[in-house]
Amino acid sequence: MSILRQIGQYLFLVKKDPNDNPTQWMKYMHGINRISILLFLFAMVVLAIKLLRH
């Protein structure tokens, strides 16, 4: 699976594979990854704004 597809699945942008049977721990892992990706993107936006305003 490509990295962009995985990121899309974490952020609910790409439909999940119907053959995949995630366990409860996998759901927790995907949730934590989703939070970390969103925080990273938020930090990049804040940095870009700070660089452009200065």
N, C-alpha and C positions, 0 to 999 in steps of 0.2 A: 504494500500500500504506500502511495506516495505521501510525502510529508504535508503537502498542501491539502490533500484529501483528508488527512487526519485532522489538521487544523480546522478544516471546514466542518468535519463531524463534531469536533469539540464545541464549536461555536454555533451548531445547528444550521449550517449553511448548505451542507451536503446530506442527502438522504443516507441513512445507515444501511449497511449490508444486512438483508433479511436472513441470511444464513448464519450470521454471527449470533451466538447465544452468550451475552455478557453475564458475568456473575455479579453478585452484590459488590464485591471488592473492586471489580472493574468499573462499576458505576461510580463508586467513590473516587477512584483514580481519575476518571474522565472529568468529574466535577472539579477536582482540585486542579487539573490541567487547564480546564476552562477558565477558572479564576485567575491562574497565573498568567495565561495568555492575555486576558483582558487587562490585568494590572500592567503587564509589560507594554501593551499598546497604549494605555493611558499615560504611562511614564514617557513614552516616545513622543506623544502629542504635547505633553507639558514641556519637554525639552525643546521641541521644535518651536513652540510658542516663545519660550524664553530666548532662544537664539535669534528669532526673527524680530523680537521687540527690542533687543539690545543694540 
